[in-house]
């Protein structure tokens, strides 16, 4: 996993400065060749195979968003494809880029569920606290669904994804969930929960990754 992520970062650093002045596919494939040397050579073919996907994303996104945003947005889905270890159908669905260019891929959790985030608002400085609201979406892996069925009941047999609205205090490293909704694939609501209290987010946790990502924006 670390090798794939390292390769991914090398590709991005190499290619993005030139991506919009040269042919996207050519630059992406050259970046793959540059990065896929020595112990990383086993990832060369996969890297090249994902280049058309990346360039399709860039082309679609750039008609509506800035170049910098599209680079960031599309690279997140390139990372999704490179790091997904689930079933092919799950990976295909999870890593298909959002056609509205809102949801940015964050990572896969320890059970293989795919996590995304979307920031609607700018930061607010309230009493010198950097506060931000961010939406999180989780496409549930089979392992996560099975655990939910066992712990929360048979209604979760049709669970497909969940969406939560978080409020984050970037200074104090705290988060609180304002609402959470679990949906079926057909977007029917399975369960909805309300606000929770502020909690400190320890380093090394899944939610700390979300906090660090949005607070560095």
C-alpha positions, 0 to 999 in steps of 0.5 A: 500500500505504501509503495502505491501511494509513494508512486502516486505522489511521485507521478503527481509532482512530476506531471502537474506542472506540465499537464496543461501545456502538453498532451495529458496522456503523454505526460501521465504515461511518461510520469509513470515510466519515470516513477516506475523504476526499480522496486516500483516497476511492478506498478508501471502497467497499472499506472499507465492503464489509469492515465486515460481515466485521469485525463478524462476527469481533467478534461471534464472538470476543466470545463467547469472548475479551475485548473488547480482544483481539477488537478486536486480533484482528479488526482484524488480519484487516481489515488482511489483507483491505485489503492482500492483493494475491494471487489472490482465492481466496488472499486469501479463504483467507488472510484468513478469521479463525481460528475458534479466535481464536488466529492473529493476522495480521501481514503479507504478505512480499515474495513475497505469503505471509501471515504470522500469529503465536500466543503461547501463553506469557507472557514469561519474565525470564531473567537480565534477558532478556525471553524469549518463545516464539511460533508463526508460520504462513505460508500460502504464495503461489504465488511462494513455492511455485515457489521452494521447488519449484525449490530444495528439490525436487518434494515442495514441489508440494503445500506449502500452509503452514508453522508454526515455533516461535521463541524471541525475546530481546526485549532483545538483539533475537535469535531462534532457531527451535526447529522448523519444519514444512511441511504440505500443505493436508490437514495432511500433513507434507512436511518437519520441521526442528529447532533452529537457533542464536541470531541477531541480527535486523537492522532492516527484515527480515521477522523483525524485524517479528515480533520487534517485534510480540510484544515490544511485547505 
